[in-house]
Amino acid sequence: MWYWILFIGIAIVSWLIQKNLDNKFKEYSKIPVIMTGKQVAEKMLHDYGITDVNVLSTRGSLTDHYNPVNKTLNLSDDVYNVASVAAAAVAAHECGHALQHKFGYAPLTLRSKLVPAVNFSSKLVTIVLLVGMLLIKSFPQIMLLGIILFGVTTLFSIVTLPVEIDASKRALAWLDHSGLTSGVTQKKAESALKAAAYTYVIAAVSSLATLLYYIAIFMGGRNR
């Protein structure tokens, strides 16, 4: 019963964190700065001597991401052509990942190496865990395999935390140094990025809790 209470609690906290992020992004999108998200990204990349990263527009809301494979910085509709504190913070954050890539930031390198394993695990983990729970008494090895596959995705979530936090630190340092934000607007940018970071924290906690749940099922099934 404890795990249901835990999962419900995590779901509620996750909803609150996402709601907080949406509200902050909406609020800070109304506070103007002198550059659009695209211009912020191009300026920050230029300041750090990064000339091989293309800044592109991508559809959706808060779908911003840096792709280290093809070196593209993809900004959502709410960021690319918008000159606001929220857009500037998000664009600078994604540039933070480009900086990590340039300087060989170890957690980003590890996360990138985990991507193929995560993609493979994601395709199989659900069916393997389902079969493993059904056959846990006769073939516990299947359940163990499912736990290993899920463990890969959990590791990815945990490794993501320092990557995202470090990218935000780099973003805030540049925003302050460049003078694009200062005083109140700098605090707003920091608040927005902290709200975004919490989504990765709760995702890692949720994944770890789920992993422990599957381990408990495995241990319980073996002991019956």
C-alpha positions in Angstrom: 0.0 0.0 0.0 2.9 2.4 0.7 3.9 2.6 -2.9 0.5 3.7 -4.0 0.6 6.5 -1.4 4.1 7.4 -2.6 3.1 7.4 -6.3 0.0 9.6 -5.6 2.2 12.0 -3.7 4.8 12.2 -6.5 2.0 12.7 -9.1 0.6 15.6 -7.1 4.0 17.2 -6.6 4.8 16.7 -10.2 1.5 18.4 -11.3 2.2 21.3 -8.9 5.8 21.7 -10.2 4.6 21.7 -13.8 1.8 24.2 -13.0 4.3 26.5 -11.3 6.6 26.3 -14.3 3.8 27.1 -16.7 2.7 30.0 -14.6 6.2 31.5 -14.3 6.8 31.1 -18.0 3.6 32.8 -18.8 4.2 35.6 -16.3 7.9 36.2 -17.3 7.0 36.1 -21.0 5.3 39.5 -20.5 8.5 41.1 -19.1 10.4 42.5 -22.1 14.1 42.5 -22.8 16.0 43.9 -25.8 16.7 40.6 -27.6 14.6 37.7 -28.9 15.4 34.2 -27.9 17.1 33.6 -31.2 19.3 36.7 -30.8 20.2 35.8 -27.2 21.3 32.3 -28.3 23.4 33.7 -31.2 25.0 36.4 -29.0 25.9 33.9 -26.2 27.3 31.4 -28.7 29.3 34.2 -30.3 30.7 35.4 -27.0 32.0 31.9 -26.3 33.5 31.5 -29.7 31.0 28.8 -30.8 30.5 29.1 -34.5 29.4 25.6 -35.5 26.0 25.5 -33.8 22.9 26.4 -35.7 20.0 28.1 -33.9 16.7 26.8 -35.3 13.0 27.1 -34.6 11.0 24.1 -33.5 7.3 23.7 -33.0 5.6 23.5 -29.6 5.8 25.1 -26.2 8.8 24.5 -23.9 10.2 22.0 -26.5 13.5 23.8 -26.5 16.6 21.5 -26.6 20.2 21.3 -27.7 21.2 18.4 -30.0 24.9 17.5 -29.6 24.7 15.1 -32.5 24.1 17.6 -35.2 25.0 20.7 -33.1 21.6 22.4 -33.4 20.0 24.6 -30.8 16.3 24.3 -31.2 14.0 27.0 -29.7 10.3 26.7 -29.4 7.8 29.2 -30.9 7.4 30.9 -27.4 11.2 31.5 -27.3 12.6 31.9 -30.8 11.0 35.2 -31.9 10.0 36.5 -28.4 11.9 39.2 -26.6 11.1 38.4 -22.9 12.9 37.4 -19.7 11.4 33.9 -20.1 12.6 33.5 -23.6 16.1 34.9 -22.8 16.4 32.5 -19.8 15.4 29.4 -21.9 17.6 30.4 -24.8 20.6 31.0 -22.6 20.0 27.7 -20.8 20.1 25.7 -24.0 23.3 27.6 -25.0 24.6 26.3 -21.6 24.4 22.8 -23.1 26.3 23.9 -26.1 29.0 25.2 -23.8 29.0 21.9 -21.9 29.5 20.1 -25.2 32.4 22.4 -26.3 34.2 22.1 -23.0 33.6 18.3 -22.5 31.4 18.5 -19.4 31.6 15.0 -18.1 27.9 14.5 -17.1 26.7 15.6 -20.5 29.2 13.2 -22.2 27.9 10.4 -20.0 24.3 11.3 -20.8 25.0 11.3 -24.5 26.6 7.9 -24.3 23.5 6.6 -22.5 21.1 7.7 -25.2 21.4 4.5 -27.4 20.9 2.3 -24.3 17.9 4.4 -23.1 16.3 4.2 -26.6 16.8 0.4 -26.7 15.5 -0.1 -23.1 12.5 2.1 -23.7 11.3 -0.1 -26.5 11.4 -3.3 -24.4 11.0 -2.4 -20.8 7.2 -2.3 -20.6 6.6 -5.7 -22.2 9.6 -7.3 -20.3 8.3 -6.1 -17.0 4.8 -7.2 -17.7 5.9 -10.7 -18.7 8.3 -10.8 -15.8 5.6 -10.0 -13.3 3.3 -12.7 -14.8 6.0 -15.3 -14.8 8.0 -14.2 -11.7 7.6 -17.5 -9.9 8.8 -19.7 -12.7 11.1 -17.4 -14.6 12.3 -14.6 -12.2 15.2 -13.8 -14.6 12.7 -12.0 -16.9 11.7 -9.7 -14.2 15.3 -9.1 -13.3 16.0 -8.2 -17.0 13.1 -5.7 -16.9 14.6 -4.1 -13.7 17.9 -3.7 -15.4 16.3 -2.1 -18.5 14.3 0.3 -16.3 17.5 1.0 -14.3 19.1 2.3 -17.4 16.3 4.9 -17.8 16.6 5.8 -14.1 20.3 6.3 -14.4 19.6 8.6 -17.3 17.2 10.7 -15.3 19.7 11.0 -12.4 22.6 12.0 -14.7 20.4 14.6 -16.3 20.1 16.5 -13.0 23.7 17.9 -12.9 23.5 18.6 -16.6 20.5 20.8 -16.4 21.6 22.5 -13.2 25.0 23.3 -14.6 23.5 24.6 -17.9 21.3 27.0 -15.9 24.3 28.3 -13.9 26.1 29.0 -17.1 23.0 30.8 -18.5 22.5 33.0 -15.5 26.2 33.9 -15.3 26.2 35.0 -19.0 22.9 36.9 -18.6 24.3 38.8 -15.7 27.7 39.4 -17.3 26.2 40.5 -20.6 23.9 43.0 -18.9 20.8 41.6 -20.7 19.2 41.1 -17.3 20.0 42.8 -14.1 18.3 43.3 -10.7 14.7 42.2 -10.9 14.9 40.7 -14.3 18.0 38.6 -13.3 16.0 37.3 -10.3 13.1 36.5 -12.6 15.4 34.6 -15.0 16.8 32.6 -12.1 13.3 31.9 -10.8 12.2 30.6 -14.2 15.2 28.3 -14.5 14.8 27.0 -11.0 11.2 26.1 -11.8 12.3 24.2 -14.8 15.0 22.4 -12.8 12.4 21.1 -10.4 10.7 19.2 -13.2 13.9 17.1 -13.7 14.2 16.5 -10.0 10.7 15.1 -9.7 11.2 13.0 -12.8 14.3 11.5 -11.3 12.6 10.9 -8.0 9.6 9.3 -9.7 11.8 7.0 -11.8 13.8 5.9 -8.7 10.7 5.2 -6.7 9.3 3.1 -9.6 12.6 1.2 -9.8 12.4 0.4 -6.1 8.8 -0.7 -6.5 9.8 -3.2 -9.2 12.7 -4.4 -7.1 10.3 -5.0 -4.2 8.0 -7.0 -6.5 11.0 -9.1 -7.6 12.2 -9.8 -4.1 8.7 -10.5 -2.9 8.1 -12.9 -5.8 11.3 -14.8 -5.2 10.6 -15.3 -1.5 7.1 -16.7 -2.0 
